[in-house]
Each structure stands twice: as C-alpha cells, then as structure tokens.
Amino acid sequence: MGDTPLLFTPLRLAGLTARNRVVVSPMCQYSSERGGPTDWHLVHLGKFALGGAGIVFCEETAVEERARKTYGCAGIYDDRHISMYRRITDFLRNHGSIPAMQLGHSGRKASCGPPWTNFTPLTTKDAKEGRVPWHGVSASAIPPREGAPAPVELSTAEIKMVVARWREAALRTLEAGFDILEIHGAHGYLVHQFLSPLANRRTDAYGGDLAGRMRFALEVTEAVRAAWPRGKPLFFRVSAVDGDGGAWGMDDTVVLARELRTRGVDVVTCSSGGISGPLNMAIVPRVPGYQVLYAERVRREAGLMTCAVGLITEARQAEDVLQRGQADLIALARELLYNPNWPVHAARELGVPDYLDLLPPAYAWWLKRREKIREISSPAAVGAASDKR
Ligand SMILES: Cc1cc2nc3c(=O)[nH]c(=O)nc-3n(C[C@H](O)[C@H](O)[C@H](O)COP(=O)(O)O)c2cc1C
C-alpha cells in the first residue's frame, strides 16, 4: 500500500475534489414535513459531515409531490423547499463534506406507509387520519405487488411533463447549494419501472426493446444534465440486476451505463433489485460486498467511475475494493447509522497519521491532547523515563 490509503486520497470529480472516497449512501428518513427537510435531517446528515465523510447524500427526494412514497418522504418539488435544504448544504460544506442530492420518483410505489408498516398501501382508514391515498403512475398499469392498487399508465405527453419535473427539481437542487446530483434509477422506482420488462409492457417508443425501455431514463438524464452545470458531478444509481427472474441483468446495465456516459454521467452507483419480490430490494445473496462485482464490471466495460455499495463495513474491505480498481468511491449506509464517525476509525485503522483532523477542530484538539497524554503515560514511556534516571 502507498503512503496514503486510497480511501483517504482526495478524488477529483468533474470540477470538485472530495476530501476522501467515503460516501454516505442516501437513506430515507420518513421525517419530512410537506416534503421539506426538518431539524431531523440537519442533525442526521450533519453528524456524517462531522464524522469525516467525503460526500454526504440526502435521501431519495421526490421531483413532484405525487412521486413520494409516503407522506413523510422528502421532496424538492416546490420553491419553498430551496431555503430549507440550503441550511443543510451550508452546514455540510462548512464541515468539509460535499453536499449531494438524490432525486427520485417512486412511480407505482407511491401512496403507502413507512417501512415499519411494510409499505402497506394507504387506505380509506388512513384518509380519515389525514393521509389521503393518491394514484401512483408508471410505465404500465401493473401493480408493484399483489394486493397493491394498479398505477396509472403515463401517456406520452405526461412522460414529457414528468421529465420536465426532473429538470425543475435539478434547478432547485442547484439553487439549494448541492454540488452532486444523483438520479435514482434503481430499486424499482419510476426510472427502473421503465427499464424493466417486468414493469414496462408499453408498445410505444418508451417500451419494447432495450432501447425503448431506456428512453425515459436517458431523457431524464439529458434534462437533468442540461440543468446541472458541467463542473458538478452527475451520478446515476442503477439496479445492476433485478434480482428476480433475471429480467434485467449485467449486460443491460453495461449498455445503459455506456449511454449514460455519452450523456455526461460521471459516476454510476451499482445497487440491485427492487422491481419485484420483497420490497427490501435485492434478491442476490447478501454477503459482504455483494454488489462490488457490478461496480467493477461497469467501470471496466462502460469506462466511467463507479461507486460500490452494499455491506461494505470494514476499512480494509473498502480499501481493497479501491486498490483492486473495482470502484472509485465507497458508499455506506447502515454502518454509518451504527457509527457516524466510521471514516475517522477507518483512517486510524489504515494508518493515516492525522486521522483526527477528519473531525472538527473543536473535537480534534481535545482528542489529540488526550493522545499525547496517553503516549506520555503509557507503561512503555514511563518505563523508559525511569530507566534514564
Ligand atoms: C434506512 C435506509 C434508507 C434507505 N434509503 C435509500 C434511498 O433513499 N435511496 C437509495 O438509493 N437507497 C436507499 N437505501 C439503500 C442504501 O443507500 C444502501 O444502498 C443499502 O442500505 C446497502 O448499503 P449498506 O449495506 O451499507 O447499508 C436505504 C437504506 C437504508 C438502510
């Protein structure tokens, strides 16, 4: 290994430099109010910046009101949201992290309760408590699972309107002070619904063969890229494999990634699953680093940067992925919920001498002092001093 581990070597991304390659993966919090972020988000995301992450992603954030999954989901579909996010982006940047936004549209997975209700579709009972159900939209009128209501199939004119919503959301994201934008094209949400033959049975230009099913994803990408400055990185999250039935596989993902590259996408984040089967996404074996091979293949065959995610929890594991050239960035989700200071611990484990400098000075000064005291008072140091006497 070289002097500085790759995980803590700054990375140039379009016109920006991330202080390290640790990414806080987007995590829905179901704590938004009328789409807007709350104090919860400032504290939740802020602590990852204080813990030294290079890039901090906000959760999937809806490009239009009906694109939310639940009433607690985040959105950036109204200008009033801009200043609410600005408070968060200022905080993240002031503490050394790149503020990043994931834009999404739940499509047919709309109008349900949070995960702890197993995403149960809203009913008239919820309506009585103020949570009125609404219609999801999708490529085709196919329910996301048995017993769920069928979504409304989007007409061609409506597809254009949804693409326009993505563009407007990208402009608001820019105004809110974000430096990275990720298009959520994974996990069975609207973009993925168009990609997958399991959810897309259209016979017009937006369905049929791979080129037809990719059309919506690519139009969204073009609209967002046109609104998002070249100097700011654009990410795209894919479900590299559907998981169930093999309807979308790695060969499709490589074709898509090449198209994304020509449209100015800088990084592809490789996740999996979500279009069918259990709502909790991938139906691939959940072993450590279970999606790294997807990131590796996209990086090698589509020629763009990739972000690996999924059960990466150990510093050496993350460093090995980078050293082997399997990905350029490492995203963590649940491990950071467990330990928001993971980057500091990882830097120490990988031998970064000034690892405490990942923390804010108000913490680092005290901890460095404590280390000095420990060094002086360690049994070895005390023994050496008494030998000299
Ligand atoms: C609480 C929670 C919320 C999540 N929300 C999102 C989300 O908004 N967008 C997304 O792309 N993935 C989301 N995910 C998936 C994670 O970003 C990540 O891909 C997945 O948890 C695997 O990484 P891990 O093993 O490090 O947790 C969520 C995961 C968790 C645990």
Ligand as a Chemical Component Dictionary entry (heavy atoms), coordinates in Angstrom:
data_LIG
# 
_chem_comp.id                   LIG 
_chem_comp.type                 NON-POLYMER 
_chem_comp.pdbx_formal_charge   0 
_chem_comp.three_letter_code    LIG 
# 
loop_
_chem_comp_atom.comp_id 
_chem_comp_atom.atom_id 
_chem_comp_atom.alt_atom_id 
_chem_comp_atom.type_symbol 
_chem_comp_atom.charge 
_chem_comp_atom.model_Cartn_x 
_chem_comp_atom.model_Cartn_y 
_chem_comp_atom.model_Cartn_z 
_chem_comp_atom.pdbx_ordinal 
LIG C1  C1  C 0 -32.768 3.484  6.260  1  
LIG C2  C2  C 0 -32.397 3.278  4.821  2  
LIG C3  C3  C 0 -32.944 4.094  3.850  3  
LIG C4  C4  C 0 -32.550 3.959  2.512  4  
LIG N1  N1  N 0 -32.985 4.865  1.583  5  
LIG C5  C5  C 0 -32.447 4.872  0.349  6  
LIG C6  C6  C 0 -32.694 5.938  -0.550 7  
LIG O1  O1  O 0 -33.342 6.923  -0.223 8  
LIG N2  N2  N 0 -32.157 5.844  -1.790 9  
LIG C7  C7  C 0 -31.364 4.793  -2.174 10 
LIG O2  O2  O 0 -30.903 4.758  -3.313 11 
LIG N3  N3  N 0 -31.084 3.805  -1.322 12 
LIG C8  C8  C 0 -31.577 3.825  -0.074 13 
LIG N4  N4  N 0 -31.234 2.858  0.818  14 
LIG C9  C9  C 0 -30.234 1.837  0.406  15 
LIG C10 C10 C 0 -28.834 2.275  0.831  16 
LIG O3  O3  O 0 -28.457 3.505  0.246  17 
LIG C11 C11 C 0 -27.781 1.203  0.503  18 
LIG O4  O4  O 0 -27.708 1.042  -0.884 19 
LIG C12 C12 C 0 -28.111 -0.140 1.158  20 
LIG O5  O5  O 0 -28.531 0.035  2.503  21 
LIG C13 C13 C 0 -26.881 -1.066 1.147  22 
LIG O6  O6  O 0 -25.791 -0.462 1.811  23 
LIG P1  P1  P 0 -25.365 -0.849 3.336  24 
LIG O7  O7  O 0 -25.131 -2.333 3.360  25 
LIG O8  O8  O 0 -24.096 -0.072 3.571  26 
LIG O9  O9  O 0 -26.480 -0.451 4.256  27 
LIG C14 C14 C 0 -31.638 2.943  2.143  28 
LIG C15 C15 C 0 -31.127 2.090  3.129  29 
LIG C16 C16 C 0 -31.479 2.259  4.462  30 
LIG C17 C17 C 0 -30.851 1.360  5.495  31 
# 
loop_
_chem_comp_bond.comp_id 
_chem_comp_bond.atom_id_1 
_chem_comp_bond.atom_id_2 
_chem_comp_bond.value_order 
_chem_comp_bond.pdbx_ordinal 
LIG C1  C2  SING 1  
LIG C2  C3  SING 2  
LIG C2  C16 DOUB 3  
LIG C3  C4  DOUB 4  
LIG C4  N1  SING 5  
LIG C4  C14 SING 6  
LIG N1  C5  DOUB 7  
LIG C5  C6  SING 8  
LIG C5  C8  SING 9  
LIG C6  O1  DOUB 10 
LIG C6  N2  SING 11 
LIG N2  C7  SING 12 
LIG C7  O2  DOUB 13 
LIG C7  N3  SING 14 
LIG N3  C8  DOUB 15 
LIG C8  N4  SING 16 
LIG N4  C9  SING 17 
LIG N4  C14 SING 18 
LIG C9  C10 SING 19 
LIG C10 O3  SING 20 
LIG C10 C11 SING 21 
LIG C11 O4  SING 22 
LIG C11 C12 SING 23 
LIG C12 O5  SING 24 
LIG C12 C13 SING 25 
LIG C13 O6  SING 26 
LIG O6  P1  SING 27 
LIG P1  O7  DOUB 28 
LIG P1  O8  SING 29 
LIG P1  O9  SING 30 
LIG C14 C15 DOUB 31 
LIG C15 C16 SING 32 
LIG C16 C17 SING 33 
# 
